[in-house]
Structures are given as C-alpha cells and as structure tokens.
Amino acid sequence: MQDKELRDTIEEALDWEPGIDPAHIGVAVSNGIVTLSGHVASYTEKLAVERAVSRLRGVKGIAEELVVRLPNETKRSDDQIAERARRILNWDTTLPGDSIAIKVEHGRVTLNGQVDHFYQRIAAERDIQKLGGVIGVINLIAVRPPVQSPAVREQITNAFKRDAVLDASAITVTTRGDRVILNGEVKSWRERLVAEQAAWATAGVAQVENHLVVA
C-alpha cells in the first residue's frame, strides 16, 4: 500500500470510529510508519486512536505525538484523581489493591508495586485509564513470576498455532528464565501485537522482547 493510500485509509477509519473526533488529529505516513499529531479531549480517546490505527493493514509502526487537552469541565485536581484511583483499584476484586502505589502529577498517574499475574498489571492500568482528568498512565507495576516451567516456550508456540491471525512457522520463540524473546516476520502491525499479547498471557512470563518485523 502506498503512503498516500494508507493515510487516506487511516483518516477514513478515524472518521468512522465512534468516540473519536478527528478534527484536531494530524496523520502523516512515511514508508508505512504513521505519525499521529494534534490533540484529543481525553486519555481514553487517545488510546482509541492508537488502537484504530494499529489494526489497519499496511501500518508498520506508529509515532504517537497526540496531546491530551481536557475540557475545563472535566479537569480534576491531582488529589481528586489519586482518591478516585485508589477507590477504583480497591473495588476491582481481581487486584491486590494494597500492593499497588499511586502517584499523580499534573494529571499523569504513575503506578508502582507488585502483582502475581501480568493480567493484573494490565487490569490496573485500564482501571485508571477510565478516570476523568487523567492525561496519561505510567505503569511501573512488576510481576512476581511463579516457578518457571520448561514448557513455557512450547505453551507460547502452541498459542500461536491456535490463533487464526498468526503464522506460527514464521515466529521463533526463545526463553531465558522469565524472559521471552520473539523473532521473525509477521504480515501486519496487528499480528505483531497479537503475538506479543499471546506471549504475555503465558504463566511465568515477566518480560517480552518483541523483535518481530512487519514484512
């Protein structure tokens, strides 16, 4: 796909996607690398833009330069955001709320602490993303991995084979302790993300190095 054609496709996708106002979003494409600039009205909208672009065919990478500009009526003080963040983490029964520390600075939330599973790390971040007044989330939560199984590599490879989107034969999986390294080629940026998510979903994985190339 030519860069101009891909840019037109991205602009159409943003215009069609509910919850996104593309009026202040700029799109530039060079050799399949997409640069997003401008501003959006919420952090949730910023994430929606990233997801909409990443799943399009022809996208090889994203340089995201969007700025969150909150309308005056949705702005919150840092102490209000921190209080609501603590409350929502405590309400989420899948999380060890007391193990997660929260810091808020100018609307940007930093999460620290430890959890037992990677899905808990992601759940905590998603809980915070929904809060009004948040302009960004820095997730520094560490995963306490369980005892490593020699079958981790096989489990990940089998997960790739079960996924209809991926060509498992084109991906090489290497494990070093609790770290997984992915090498090989995929057909789209979306496939690259799917492969990484499958690796993260495997028990005992605390780090994923994604070196997959979009061919």
C-alpha positions as CSV (number, residue, x, y, z in Angstrom):
1,M,0.0,0.0,0.0
2,Q,1.3,3.4,-0.9
3,D,1.8,6.0,1.8
4,K,-1.0,8.3,0.4
5,E,-3.4,5.5,0.2
6,L,-2.6,4.4,3.7
7,R,-3.1,7.9,5.0
8,D,-6.5,8.2,3.4
9,T,-7.4,4.8,4.9
10,I,-6.4,6.0,8.4
11,E,-8.3,9.2,8.1
12,E,-11.4,7.3,7.0
13,A,-11.0,4.9,9.9
14,L,-10.7,7.7,12.5
15,D,-13.7,9.5,11.0
16,W,-15.8,6.2,11.2
17,E,-14.7,5.2,14.7
18,P,-17.1,6.1,17.4
19,G,-15.7,8.1,20.3
20,I,-13.0,9.8,18.2
21,D,-13.2,13.4,17.0
22,P,-10.6,13.5,14.1
23,A,-10.9,17.3,13.7
24,H,-7.7,18.0,15.6
25,I,-5.7,14.9,14.6
26,G,-3.0,15.1,12.0
27,V,-1.8,12.0,10.1
28,A,1.5,11.6,8.3
29,V,2.8,8.4,6.7
30,S,6.3,7.6,5.5
31,N,7.2,4.1,4.4
32,G,4.4,2.6,6.4
33,I,5.4,4.5,9.6
34,V,2.4,6.5,10.8
35,T,2.9,9.8,12.8
36,L,-0.1,11.0,14.8
37,S,-0.1,14.6,15.9
38,G,-2.5,17.2,17.3
39,H,-4.7,16.9,20.4
40,V,-7.7,14.9,21.8
41,A,-10.1,15.6,24.6
42,S,-9.4,12.6,26.8
43,Y,-6.8,9.9,27.5
44,T,-9.5,7.3,26.6
45,E,-9.8,8.9,23.2
46,K,-6.0,8.9,22.7
47,L,-5.9,5.2,23.3
48,A,-8.9,4.6,20.9
49,V,-6.9,6.4,18.2
50,E,-3.9,4.2,18.7
51,R,-6.0,1.0,18.6
52,A,-7.8,2.1,15.5
53,V,-4.6,2.8,13.6
54,S,-2.6,-0.2,14.9
55,R,-5.1,-2.7,13.5
56,L,-5.1,-1.3,9.9
57,R,-3.3,-3.3,7.2
58,G,-0.1,-1.6,5.9
59,V,0.8,0.1,9.2
60,K,4.4,-0.9,10.1
61,G,4.8,1.4,13.1
62,I,3.3,4.3,15.0
63,A,5.0,7.5,16.2
64,E,2.4,8.9,18.6
65,E,2.6,12.6,19.4
66,L,-1.0,13.3,20.4
67,V,-1.6,15.6,23.4
68,V,-4.5,15.3,25.8
69,R,-6.3,18.6,26.3
70,L,-9.0,18.2,28.8
71,P,-12.1,20.5,28.6
72,N,-12.4,22.7,31.6
73,E,-15.4,20.9,32.9
74,T,-13.5,17.5,33.1
75,K,-10.3,18.8,34.7
76,R,-9.6,17.4,38.2
77,S,-7.0,18.2,40.9
78,D,-4.3,15.6,41.5
79,D,-5.6,14.7,44.9
80,Q,-9.1,14.1,43.5
81,I,-7.6,11.8,40.8
82,A,-5.5,10.0,43.4
83,E,-8.5,9.4,45.6
84,R,-10.6,8.1,42.8
85,A,-7.7,5.9,41.5
86,R,-7.3,4.3,45.0
87,R,-11.1,3.7,45.2
88,I,-11.4,2.0,41.8
89,L,-8.4,-0.2,42.4
90,N,-9.9,-1.3,45.7
91,W,-13.2,-2.0,44.0
92,D,-11.5,-4.3,41.4
93,T,-11.7,-7.7,43.1
94,T,-9.1,-9.1,40.6
95,L,-6.4,-6.9,42.1
96,P,-4.4,-6.9,45.3
97,G,-5.2,-3.2,45.8
98,D,-2.9,-2.7,48.8
99,S,0.1,-3.9,46.7
100,I,-0.2,-1.0,44.2
101,A,1.0,2.5,45.0
102,I,-0.4,5.6,43.2
103,K,1.3,8.9,42.4
104,V,-0.4,11.7,40.4
105,E,1.4,14.7,39.0
106,H,-0.4,17.2,36.7
107,G,-3.0,14.6,35.7
108,R,-0.4,11.9,34.9
109,V,-0.8,8.7,37.1
110,T,2.2,6.5,38.0
111,L,1.5,3.0,39.3
112,N,4.1,1.1,41.3
113,G,4.1,-2.2,43.2
114,Q,3.9,-5.9,42.5
115,V,1.2,-8.3,41.4
116,D,1.2,-12.1,40.8
117,H,0.0,-12.1,37.2
118,F,0.5,-9.9,34.1
119,Y,-3.2,-9.6,33.5
120,Q,-3.5,-7.9,36.9
121,R,-0.8,-5.3,35.8
122,I,-2.9,-4.6,32.7
123,A,-6.2,-4.5,34.6
124,A,-4.9,-1.9,37.0
125,E,-3.8,0.3,34.1
126,R,-7.1,0.0,32.3
127,D,-9.0,0.9,35.5
128,I,-7.0,4.2,35.8
129,Q,-7.4,5.0,32.1
130,K,-11.2,5.3,32.5
131,L,-10.9,8.1,35.2
132,G,-11.8,11.7,34.3
133,G,-8.9,14.1,34.5
134,V,-6.2,11.6,33.7
135,I,-4.0,12.6,30.8
136,G,-1.6,9.7,30.9
137,V,-0.6,6.5,32.8
138,I,2.9,5.2,33.6
139,N,2.7,1.6,34.6
140,L,5.7,0.5,36.7
141,I,4.0,-2.4,38.3
142,A,6.2,-5.5,38.4
143,V,5.1,-9.1,38.0
144,R,6.1,-11.7,40.6
145,P,6.6,-14.7,38.3
146,P,5.8,-18.2,39.6
147,V,8.3,-21.0,39.4
148,Q,9.4,-21.3,35.7
149,S,8.2,-24.3,33.7
150,P,10.4,-25.8,31.0
151,A,7.3,-25.9,28.9
152,V,6.8,-22.1,28.6
153,R,8.3,-22.0,25.1
154,E,6.0,-24.9,24.0
155,Q,3.0,-23.2,25.5
156,I,3.6,-20.0,23.6
157,T,4.3,-21.7,20.3
158,N,1.0,-23.7,20.8
159,A,-0.8,-20.5,21.5
160,F,0.5,-19.1,18.2
161,K,-0.7,-22.2,16.3
162,R,-4.2,-21.9,17.8
163,D,-4.5,-18.2,16.7
164,A,-6.1,-17.8,13.2
165,V,-4.3,-14.5,12.7
166,L,-0.7,-15.7,13.1
167,D,1.6,-17.9,11.0
168,A,3.4,-19.7,13.8
169,S,6.0,-21.1,11.5
170,A,7.4,-17.6,10.8
171,I,7.9,-16.8,14.5
172,T,10.8,-18.0,16.7
173,V,10.3,-18.1,20.5
174,T,13.3,-18.1,22.8
175,T,13.1,-18.2,26.6
176,R,15.7,-17.1,29.1
177,G,14.3,-17.5,32.6
178,D,11.2,-15.4,32.9
179,R,12.0,-13.5,29.7
180,V,10.6,-14.4,26.3
181,I,12.2,-13.2,23.0
182,L,10.2,-13.1,19.8
183,N,12.0,-13.1,16.4
184,G,10.8,-13.5,12.8
185,E,8.3,-11.8,10.4
186,V,4.6,-11.0,10.5
187,K,2.3,-9.5,7.9
188,S,0.9,-6.6,9.8
189,W,1.4,-4.4,12.9
190,R,-1.7,-6.0,14.4
191,E,-0.2,-9.5,14.0
192,R,2.9,-8.2,15.9
193,L,0.7,-7.0,18.8
194,V,-1.3,-10.3,18.8
195,A,1.9,-12.3,19.1
196,E,3.2,-10.2,21.9
197,Q,-0.1,-10.5,23.8
198,A,-0.1,-14.2,23.4
199,A,3.4,-14.4,24.9
200,W,2.4,-12.2,27.8
201,A,-0.6,-14.4,28.5
202,T,1.6,-17.4,29.4
203,A,2.1,-18.1,33.1
204,G,5.5,-17.3,34.4
205,V,6.4,-14.6,31.8
206,A,7.7,-11.3,33.3
207,Q,9.3,-9.8,30.2
208,V,8.7,-9.9,26.5
209,E,11.2,-8.7,23.9
210,N,9.3,-8.3,20.7
211,H,11.8,-8.2,17.7
212,L,9.2,-9.2,15.1
213,V,9.5,-7.4,11.8
214,V,6.5,-6.4,9.7
215,A,7.2,-7.7,6.2
